[in-house]
Amino acid sequence: MSGEAESMPTRPRIALTLGDVAGIGPEVIARAWTSELLTWCDPVVVGHPIVLARAAALVDKKLAVEELDSITEGESGICRMPCWNPADNEAAEVPAGKDDPRAGRAAYEYLKAACWAAQAGAIDAITTAPLSKASLHLAGLPYPGHTEILAELCQVREFAMMLYLPRGADPGLGVAHVTLHTSIRSVPDLLSIQGIADTIGLVGKFLKRIRVTEPRLGVCALNPHAGEGGLFGDEEARLIRPAVEIGMNRGWNVVGPLPADTLLKRAWEGEFDGVVAMYHDQGHIALKLVGFNRAVNVTLGLPIVRTSPSHGTAFDIAWRGLARGDGMLEAVRVAAWLTQGGCATVPEPRPSGSD
């Protein structure tokens, strides 16, 4: 693309929340902007315009930030970044690469405002840059992350965090987690038959939404070797197998519990469309290993579309000009695709340098 983006009425309006301003969020948004972001959507940044302008200058001196009075205003362009700030001005004073309560409060306010705008129909989707859980807590906001905040704001009780990874010509692989941001020690006590069964349903519904007619679902065991007949734990027999049976009775093509190490390999090779993992790292490690910059976080169960890149704030490289925009671009691409109801496959990125 060259010059200003052509008028594309079908492009969804997507809010890009700035996330934690001390991290790489502002930079990855600016980097995605200079790539093919405008091919997929009509973006508007929700965050502090001064912070965004600093990131823009770090990436491309031609990028100009336009401060908005409303999220519905402004027109995006190749060199024009509309930005709406629903919070105060303290975020502009936050130093790079450190947890700060001002950054935590601002990230929360950006997300809350974008969520309300999405629910009101002012925007079509939200793609969030990463925030710091520690900064949230320093600001007196006791949330483990984006997913839990959004569930509360949208007043939903059944929700899940899923990593979604496009996979060649087919619709891709989704891995959702029964438990979210919590300690490994607490996972067994947080598992329940109903929670596992509900997550099976959320994954199945998502896959049907993206037009997988008969989703093939696999459910991970909690323990090594699926408990080895009870030698390594009883959660498989006591919790997971009954949940799988509920899923089958609800009409889902689901099997499990299966050893996680082999299930995730089988899923990536095409045997399954969706996987239900018991905890965060059980699913995250496998998908990030095969597609770190392509895996997209999708929140299931919300009445709105929300995606994010799979990486974190990366304080160690923040504001040094080292961050990549690939993950943000993928997250926006998937969000735009979901607003259109999904299709046979996620559209592929355009070749570099194409018009």
N, C-alpha and C positions, 0 to 999 in steps of 0.2 A: 504494500500500500504506500502511496506517496501523497503528500499534501493532507488536507482535512479529510476525515472519513466520509465516504458517500452516505447519503441519507438512506437508512435502512429501517423502515417503520417496524419491521418484524423483530428487530433486535430487542431483547428484553432489557429493562432498566435494572441494573444490579448495583446494590450498595456494597462498596468495599470498605469494611471497617478497618481503621488504622491499627487496631490491636494495641499492644504495649509499645509506647513511643520510644522506649529505651532499647528495644530490640530491632530486628531486621524487617518488621512489618512495613514501615513506610518505604524502605528501599525496594522490597520485592514488589510492592504495588507499582512503584515508578518504573522498575525494570520490565514488568509485564506490560505496562502502558506503551513502552517503546517497542514492544514486540507486536503481537497480533491481537491484543486484547480487544480492540474495537471491532475486530471481525466478528466477535461472538456476542457483544452486548453494547449497550449504551451505559457506561459506568459513571457512578458518582461516588466520590470518597467521603466517608463519614469520619471526621477527625479534625485535628487542628491544622489550619492552612499554613501556619508558619512552619510546623514540623514537616508537613508534606512538601513545602517549598524547599526546605533543606535537603530532603531526600531527592527531589527532582534535580536540584543542582548537582548532587553527587553523581547522578546517573546521566543526565543530558541537559546541558545548559539551555537548550531550546524549549524545554518543558516549562509551561507557565501555569500557575495555580489561580483559579478563579474562585473567590470566596462567595458562597451562596447564603441567602437568608432562609432558604427552604430547600428540602431535599428534592422537591419537584422542579426546581429551577435549573438553569444552566444547561449548556449543550457541550458534550464532550467532543474532543478532536484530537488529532495526532499529537499536537503540541499544547493542548488545552485540557487541564485537569480540574473539573468542577469539584469543589470541596465544601461540605456543610459541617459546621461545628456546633453540636448540640450541648457541649460541655463548657466549662470555664476555661480560662487561659493558662492555668497552672501547668498543663502538659508541655507547654513551650519551654519551660524552665528545667525539665527533667534531664539529667545527664545520661550519656549513653552507657549501655552495658551494665546497669545496676537496678536491682529491685527498688521501687520507689512507690510510696502510697499514692502520690499524685498520678503516676502512670496507671496504677491499678484502678483508681476511681475513674479516670478518663476512659480507659478501655471498657469499663462497665457501662458508662454513659453512652459511648458510641454504639455499643451493642444494643442496649435497651432502646435507644431512639430508632435504630435501623429495624429492629424487630417490630416495634409499634408501627413504623411506616409500612413494613411488609404486610402486617395484619390489616392495615387500613387500605391496602391496595395502591399505595403511592409508589411502590417499587415492586418488582417481580421476584426478587431473590436477594439473599445476602451471601457474600463471601467474606469470611473473616480472616484477617491477619492474626498471627498468634499473640496470645497474652501470657503474662506470668501469673501463675497461681499464687506465688509468694507475694507479689505486688497487690493482688486482690485482697489477700489476708491482711497485709499491712494497712490497707485502706478500710479495714473493718467489714469486708465483704466475704463471708465464709462459704464461698463456692469453690468446688474442685475444678471448674472449668466452664467453657462456653456451653457445653451440652446441657449441664444442669441449670444454668442461668436461663437458657432459651426454653427449657421445659417448664420452668416456673413462670416465665413471662407469657408463654402460650397456654398455660394452665392445662398441660397434658400429664398423664400419669404413666402411660405406656410409651417409652421412648428408648432409643438405643443409639450408640455411637458405632458407625460402620466405616471401615476403610473400603473404598471402591477403587478397583484397578481395571481400566480397559485392557482387553486381552485379544489383540489381533482383530479378526473380523467378527468375532462374536460379541455379545453385549458386555462381557467382562465378568469379574469375580468380586463379590461383596462379602466381607467378613465383619460380622457384628459381634458385640461383646455384651454378655449378660451383666457383668459388673463393670463399672467405669473407672474413675480415678480413685483408687483406694489401695491400701497396702495388701501385699500378698497374704499376710497373716489373716486378714479379715475376709478374704474371698470365700472360703468354705461356709462361713456363717451367713454370708449375704446371699448365697445361692438358694433358690427355692424352685419347686416344681412349676409354680405359676409363672415366675420370672423367666425361666428358661423357655417355657411354652410360648409366652408372649413374645419373646425375642425371635423364636422360630417364625411366628406369624408376621412380625414386622419385616423380617428379611424376605419372606415369601411375597408379601404385598409390594415391597419395593421392586423386586424382580419382575412381578407382573406389570407394575407400572412402566417399567422400561421394556415391556413387551416380550418377556420370557414366558412363553405360554404355559409350560409345565416346569416350574423351577425345581431343580434337583438340589436338595439341601442336605448338608452333613453337619452333625453336631459333635463337637470335640468332647472328649473325656476331660476330667479335671486332673486325674493322676496319670503317671506313666503307665503305659501298656493298658490303658483303660481300667486301671485298678487291679489288673491281674487276678480277676476272680475274687476280689476282696482282700488280697494280701497287702495292697498299697492304699487302701481306703475304700469306703463304702458309698461315696457320693454318686458313683455311676449307677449302682443298683437302686439306691434310695431316692435320688433326685433326678438324675439326667434321663435314665431310661423311661420312667413314668412320664416325664415331660415330652419325650419323643413320641410316646404312644398317644398323648393328647394331640400333638401335632398331626400325627397320622389320622386320628379320628376326625380332625378338622379338615381333612382333605389334602394335606401337604405331602408331597413326595419327599420324605425325610427319613434319614437313617442315623443311627448312633446309639450310644456314645462310641466314638472311634478314637484311637490314639491320635493325639493332635499332630505329632511329628509326621506321620504318614498321611493323615487326612489332608493337611494343607498342601502337601506335595501333590496328592491326587487331584485336589481341587484346582491347583494352578495348571495342571496338565489337561484340564478340561472335563474331568469326571463330574464335577459339581459346579453349580452356578452360585451358590451361596453357602457360607459356613457360619455356624454359631460357635463362638469361642467363649470360654468361661471367664476370662479376665484379659485385661489390657494387652500385656506383652505377648500372650499366647497367640493372638492374631496379628498384632502390630509388627512383631519382629519378622515374621514370614513375608508379609506383603512389602514391608520396607526393604527387605533384602532383595526382592526381585524387581521392585519399582519405586525406589525412594522418591524421586521427583515426579512420578506419575500417579502415585496413590493419592486419593482425595478423600477427605473426611466428610461424610454425609450424615446429618442428624436425621434419624428415622423417627416417625411418629408425630412430627410437627405439622401444623396446618400451612406452613410456609416452607420454601426451599432454602436450605442453608448448607453451604459447603465451606471447606477450608483446606489449605495445603496440609500435608501430613507432618511438616517440620514444626519446630518450636521457635522461641524467640532468638535463639543463637546469640546470646549476649557476648560471647567470645569474639564474634566477628562483626558485631553491630556497628554501623556507621563508619565502616572502614572501606566501603566500596567493594566488598568481597561477596555479598549475598547474590544468589541467583533467583531469577523470577520464574523458573520453570514450574515450580509447585503451585504458585499463585495462578499462573496462566491456566494450568490444568484444572484447578478448582473452579475458576470462572467458566471455563469451557463446559465442565460438567453441570454447573449451575444453570447456564444458559440452555443446555440440552434438556435438563429436567423441567424447566419452565415451559418447554414446548411438548411436554408429555412423554419424552423419550422417543426413540426410534429404533430401528433394527440394530444400529451400532452407534457408539459415540462418534461424532464426526472427527476425522483425523485433522491434526494441525496442518495448516497450509505450508507448503515448502518454503523454506527461508528465502526471503527476497522476492516472493511472488506478489503481484498487485492485488 
